[in-house]
C-alpha cells in the first residue's frame, strides 16, 4: 500500500501541490540534535472534502525545550513525504477509526 521502504530520511521534506486536498499544516523538519522517533504508524488523514485518506507516519519529533509539547510528524501521503504539525483531529491511527 505504501511506497517507501526503508523509511525515508528524516530530513526529507517535499513540496506539495497548491491544490493539496489534505487539511494538514506543514511543519519544519527536525535538525541535527533534535529528538526523533522512527516508529512507523499506519494512519488516515482528513481531506478537504470531508473524507479520509490512508497514509503512513514514518517519524515523530517534538520540542524538548518548551511547554506545551508540540508534536510534528513525517507523513507519506499522496506520493509525497513531508513534515506536518500533528493534530489528532486530522491524523488518526488506522485501528482507531
C-alpha positions in Angstrom: 0.0 0.0 0.0 2.9 2.4 0.8 5.8 3.1 -1.5 8.7 3.8 0.8 10.9 1.0 2.2 13.1 1.5 4.1 11.7 4.7 5.7 12.7 8.0 4.1 15.5 10.1 5.5 14.0 12.2 8.4 15.3 15.4 6.7 13.1 14.6 3.6 10.5 17.4 3.3 9.0 17.7 -0.2 6.9 20.5 -1.6 3.2 19.7 -2.1 0.9 20.9 -4.9 -1.1 24.1 -4.5 -4.3 22.0 -4.8 -3.3 19.7 -2.0 -6.6 18.1 -0.8 -5.5 17.5 2.8 -6.1 19.6 5.9 -2.6 19.2 7.4 -0.4 22.2 8.4 3.2 21.9 7.3 5.9 22.0 9.9 9.7 22.3 9.8 11.7 19.1 9.6 13.9 18.2 12.5 17.5 19.5 12.6 20.6 17.8 13.8 20.4 17.1 17.5 16.5 17.1 17.6 15.0 14.0 19.3 13.2 11.9 16.7 11.3 8.6 16.9 11.1 6.5 13.7 8.4 4.1 14.7 6.0 3.6 11.7 2.3 4.2 12.2 -0.5 3.5 9.7 -3.0 6.4 9.8 -5.8 8.1 8.0 -5.6 11.8 7.2 -8.6 14.2 6.8 -9.3 15.6 3.4 -10.9 19.0 2.5 -14.0 17.2 1.1 -14.7 15.6 4.5 -13.2 12.2 3.7 -10.2 10.3 4.9 -7.1 9.0 3.0 -4.7 6.3 4.1 -1.2 7.4 4.9 1.9 6.4 6.9 3.7 8.3 9.6 7.4 7.5 9.3 8.8 9.7 12.1 7.9 11.9 15.1 9.7 14.8 16.7 8.9 17.3 19.4 10.2 20.4 21.0 12.1 19.3 24.1 12.6 22.8 25.4 9.0 24.2 25.7 5.6 23.6 27.1 3.2 22.6 25.8 4.9 19.9 23.7 4.3 20.5 20.0 4.4 17.2 18.0 5.5 17.1 14.4 5.4 14.0 12.2 6.8 13.0 8.8 3.9 11.7 6.7 3.9 9.9 3.4 0.7 10.8 1.7 -0.4 11.3 -1.9 3.0 10.4 -3.3 4.8 13.0 -1.1 6.8 12.8 2.1 6.7 16.0 4.3 6.6 17.1 7.9 3.3 18.3 9.4 2.0 19.6 12.8 0.4 16.6 14.5 -3.3 17.2 15.1 -5.3 14.2 16.4 -8.4 15.5 14.8 -6.8 15.3 11.3 -4.4 12.4 11.7 -5.9 9.2 13.3 -4.4 5.7 13.7 -6.0 3.2 11.4 -7.1 1.0 14.4 -8.9 4.0 15.9 -11.2 4.6 13.0 
